[in-house]
Amino acid sequence: MSEPTLPPELVEALQGVRSVGAITGAGISAESGIPTYRGVGGIYDDPEEGHSTVEALSGPTLLRDPDRTWRAVAALARHTIDATPNAAHHALARMEQALERFVLLTQNVDGLHRIAGSRNVIDIHGDVLATRCTSCETRTRLTRVELAALDATPPCPDCNAHLRPDAVLFEELLDPRKVLRMQEAFYREPPDLVLVVGTSAMFPYIAEPVHVAARCGRLTIEVNPEPTPLTNVVGTSLRGPAGVYVPLLAAALGADGD
Ligand code: APR
């Protein structure tokens, strides 16, 4: 099978790009060994555990039965213990270095973008290793090993009250400061290119920046082995894995591999 390539007309169109807004979901970490939530092998689509996992990872469950939520977060963390950034994460970090303006809106809580070197990151769902105290607001960080080993709610090191994950659970609100950063980055002056990688695009705050970019005549590209609700919105849909196509896009944007 020949090596995948980008359509020549897309390579041509990318020559004028000076600013990129990337939007990522669990799919960009699939090649790092972290299962996605939905789709083939998705955690939520597990016939036995799926529904229960979603319920456990919700704000109401955290209030009612925090140990259950922490056990579900620990189970997710066990998937990330040995995960390292893949070629797609590194390619996005190179784009940030090479381009005049780059912003990364990620739904992922696995921390792999920062480990790969991305800096201008809007982690809209937070960071699963970060915790905050439900009483004194103290913020601490757990290691992946500490988190993966949890089977009950960890106590605050300062006041002994319950810690909570500093991540957005189901039925919880987003951090308004991060929403504002996203609106600034994607709405005030939409990037020349909006690149959507590895997301089922089920949340409006993830799909909307792509719609805005398309309406403003910006380049819009989706990288996903499967079609999504954005497939008919974007200008180009690259039907394949992030680890293959994102490095090709980085090279076309002048951010070649090391
Ligand atoms: N490369 C690119 N995309 C991939 C790959 C891959 N190798 N493998 C799978 N995908 C795609 C799937 O086709 C799917 O469209 O990644 C997407 C993963 O979708 P979800 O599992 O729904 O993950 P995501 O879109 O990030 O979910 C959004 O929902 O559960 C909440 O907070 C959670 O952040 C998560 C949010």
Boltz pocket constraint, residues with backbone or C-beta under 6 A from the ligand:
constraints:
  - pocket:
      binder: B
      contacts: [[A, 24], [A, 25], [A, 26], [A, 27], [A, 28], [A, 30], [A, 31], [A, 36], [A, 37], [A, 38], [A, 39], [A, 42], [A, 107], [A, 108], [A, 125], [A, 168], [A, 197], [A, 198], [A, 199], [A, 200], [A, 201], [A, 202], [A, 223], [A, 224], [A, 225], [A, 226], [A, 227], [A, 228], [A, 240], [A, 241], [A, 242], [A, 243]]
      max_distance: 6.0
